[in-house]
Amino acid sequence: MTGILCLFAAETIIVWFCLDYLADFLYLVDIVFHFRTGYLEDGVLQTDSTKLRNHYMNSTTFYVDCLCLLPLDFLYLSIGFNSILRSFRLVKIYRFWAFMDRTERHTNYPNLFRSTSLIHYLLVIFHWNGCLYHIIYKNNGFGSKNWVFGDSETADVVKQYLQSYYWCTLALTTIGDLPRPRSKGEYFFVIVQLLFGLLLFATVLGHVANIVTSVSAARKEFQGQCLPHLPPPPPRLSMCNLFTAN
């Protein structure tokens, strides 16, 4: 059993390093493209290579991009493998937000895109929260090692992740029965999770309300454009009109 776990861990680390350095390569390519990206200066598009290079290297974006490529993986040699050392890549999220904003403004189905992006954000928040809980659990941060996981379940890494994800989904959606806290730290952690879940739930409701409002506004605008071009309804005949005609 131990040999199988070691083999599984080794294969997981190999996949991690492949994806890790693939991301580094993509970030490096992105920096190269930034050196050739034009910008507007007094309403004029600048394409000179020297100006483009100086403009990019003197901007905050350049330092943020370099921060993502810090070779912190060399610390693996001294403290061992720890994926949290690569957390500086999260500062690159501004590019993702810019991509989402441009896509929403140019797509033909903005409401569908907003709904999909909302689901994506929720899944990512649940994932990060589950990873936070797993880190706390692995370091015995609350003193109760078997708060959610039993001793017989600690061997299955995939099951631990799914349980962490499931637990955090219940906590942030404020539904379902959560494992009862045992220590003061666990009570405090659960209270913070529930409060954050309430704020998240309110944010989701507001986002959904905006989507419904925009759909209703678009429908009313479409009806307003179509109704003036419709022919007027025929006059209704009454008995008085019939007698008058005769």
C-alpha positions in Angstrom: 0.0 0.0 0.0 2.8 2.4 0.9 4.5 1.6 -2.4 1.3 2.5 -4.3 1.0 5.8 -2.5 4.6 6.7 -3.2 4.1 5.9 -6.9 0.9 7.9 -7.0 2.7 10.9 -5.3 5.6 10.6 -7.7 3.3 10.7 -10.7 1.4 13.6 -9.3 4.6 15.6 -8.7 5.7 14.9 -12.3 2.4 16.2 -13.7 2.7 19.2 -11.4 6.2 20.1 -12.7 5.2 19.6 -16.3 2.2 22.0 -15.8 4.3 24.3 -13.7 7.0 24.9 -16.3 4.5 25.0 -19.1 2.9 28.0 -17.3 6.3 29.6 -16.9 6.9 29.2 -20.6 3.5 30.8 -21.4 4.2 33.7 -19.0 7.6 34.2 -20.7 5.9 34.3 -24.2 3.4 36.8 -22.8 6.3 39.1 -21.8 7.8 38.8 -25.3 4.5 39.8 -26.8 4.2 42.7 -24.4 7.4 44.1 -25.9 5.7 44.2 -29.3 2.3 45.5 -28.1 1.4 49.0 -29.3 -0.1 51.7 -27.1 -1.8 55.1 -27.6 0.1 58.3 -26.9 -1.9 61.5 -27.4 -4.4 59.5 -29.5 -1.6 58.2 -31.8 -0.8 54.5 -31.9 2.9 54.0 -31.2 4.6 51.1 -33.1 8.3 52.0 -32.7 10.1 49.1 -31.1 12.3 51.3 -28.8 9.3 53.2 -27.5 7.3 50.0 -27.0 10.2 48.5 -25.0 10.7 51.5 -22.9 7.0 52.0 -22.2 6.6 48.4 -21.1 9.7 48.2 -19.0 8.8 51.5 -17.2 5.3 50.3 -16.3 4.0 48.4 -13.3 2.8 45.6 -15.6 6.4 44.6 -16.3 7.3 44.2 -12.6 4.1 42.2 -12.0 5.0 39.9 -14.9 8.5 39.4 -13.6 7.1 38.7 -10.1 5.3 35.7 -11.6 8.6 34.3 -12.9 10.5 34.4 -9.6 12.5 31.1 -9.4 11.1 30.2 -6.0 11.1 26.6 -7.0 14.8 26.4 -6.1 13.6 26.6 -2.5 12.4 23.0 -3.0 16.0 21.9 -2.5 16.0 23.3 1.1 12.5 23.0 2.4 11.1 20.3 0.2 8.2 20.4 -2.3 5.5 22.9 -1.4 3.2 24.2 -4.1 2.3 27.3 -2.2 5.7 28.8 -3.2 4.3 29.4 -6.6 1.4 31.5 -5.3 3.0 34.7 -6.7 1.4 33.7 -10.0 -1.9 34.8 -8.7 -0.9 38.4 -9.4 -1.3 37.6 -13.1 -5.0 37.4 -12.5 -5.4 40.9 -13.8 -4.9 39.6 -17.4 -7.8 37.1 -16.8 -10.0 39.9 -15.6 -9.2 42.0 -18.7 -9.9 39.1 -20.9 -13.3 38.5 -19.2 -14.2 42.2 -19.5 -13.3 42.4 -23.2 -15.1 39.1 -24.0 -18.3 40.3 -22.2 -18.3 43.5 -24.2 -17.8 41.8 -27.6 -19.8 38.6 -27.2 -23.2 38.2 -28.8 -24.6 36.5 -25.7 -23.5 38.7 -22.8 -26.0 37.3 -20.3 -25.0 33.7 -21.0 -21.4 34.7 -20.6 -22.1 36.4 -17.3 -23.9 33.3 -16.0 -21.0 31.1 -17.1 -18.4 33.4 -15.5 -20.4 33.5 -12.3 -20.4 29.7 -12.0 -16.7 29.7 -12.8 -16.0 32.2 -10.1 -18.0 30.2 -7.6 -16.1 27.0 -8.4 -12.8 28.7 -8.1 -13.7 30.2 -4.7 -14.9 26.8 -3.5 -11.6 25.3 -4.7 -9.4 27.9 -3.0 -11.4 27.6 0.2 -11.1 23.8 0.1 -7.4 24.1 -0.4 -7.2 26.4 2.6 -9.1 24.0 4.8 -6.8 21.1 3.6 -3.7 23.1 4.4 -5.0 23.8 7.9 -5.9 20.1 8.3 -2.5 18.9 7.2 -0.8 21.1 9.7 -3.1 20.2 12.6 -4.0 23.9 12.9 -7.0 23.3 15.1 -5.8 20.4 17.2 -8.5 18.0 15.9 -6.9 16.0 13.1 -10.0 14.0 12.4 -12.4 16.9 12.3 -13.7 15.9 8.8 -11.4 13.1 7.7 -11.1 9.8 9.5 -7.9 7.9 10.0 -8.9 5.4 7.4 -9.5 8.1 4.8 -6.1 9.9 5.0 -4.5 7.6 2.4 -6.8 8.7 -0.5 -5.7 12.1 -1.6 -8.5 12.5 -4.2 -11.1 11.7 -1.5 -9.5 14.2 0.8 -9.8 16.9 -1.9 -13.4 16.0 -2.7 -14.3 16.0 1.0 -12.6 19.4 1.5 -14.5 20.7 -1.6 -17.7 19.3 -0.4 -17.3 20.7 3.1 -16.5 24.2 1.9 -19.4 24.1 -0.6 -21.7 23.4 2.3 -20.1 26.1 4.5 -20.2 28.8 1.8 -23.7 28.0 0.6 -25.0 27.8 4.2 -26.8 24.6 3.5 -26.4 21.0 4.8 -25.1 19.7 8.1 -21.5 20.6 8.8 -19.2 18.6 11.0 -19.5 19.9 14.6 -16.5 22.0 15.6 -14.5 20.7 18.6 -12.1 23.4 19.6 -12.2 27.2 19.8 -10.2 27.6 16.6 -12.6 25.4 14.7 -15.6 27.4 16.0 -14.0 30.6 14.9 -13.1 29.2 11.5 -16.6 27.9 10.9 -18.1 31.3 12.0 -15.9 33.1 9.5 -16.8 30.7 6.8 -20.5 31.2 7.4 -20.2 35.0 7.4 -18.2 34.8 4.2 -20.8 32.5 2.7 -23.6 34.9 3.5 -21.8 37.7 1.8 -21.1 35.5 -1.2 -24.7 34.4 -1.4 -25.8 38.1 -1.3 -23.3 38.9 -4.1 -24.6 36.0 -6.2 -28.2 37.1 -5.8 -27.3 40.7 -6.8 -25.4 39.4 -9.9 -28.4 37.2 -10.9 -30.8 40.1 -10.4 -28.6 42.2 -12.7 -28.7 39.5 -15.4 -32.5 39.2 -15.1 -32.9 43.0 -15.3 -30.7 43.3 -18.4 -32.6 40.5 -20.0 -35.9 42.2 -19.3 -34.6 45.6 -20.5 -33.4 44.0 -23.8 -36.8 42.3 -24.3 -38.6 45.6 -23.7 -36.3 47.4 -26.1 -36.9 44.7 -28.8 -40.7 44.9 -28.3 -40.5 48.7 -28.5 -38.6 48.5 -31.8 -41.0 46.0 -33.3 -44.4 47.4 -32.1 -44.3 50.7 -34.1 -43.9 48.8 -37.4 -46.9 46.5 -36.8 -50.1 47.4 -38.7 -52.9 49.0 -36.6 -55.6 46.5 -35.5 -58.8 46.6 -37.6 -61.7 48.6 -36.2 -64.2 46.7 -34.1 -67.8 46.5 -35.5 -70.6 47.0 -33.1 -74.4 46.8 -33.5 -74.6 50.6 -33.6 -72.1 50.8 -36.5 -74.1 48.1 -38.4 -77.4 50.0 -38.1 -75.7 53.3 -39.1 -74.2 51.7 -42.2 -77.6 50.3 -43.2 
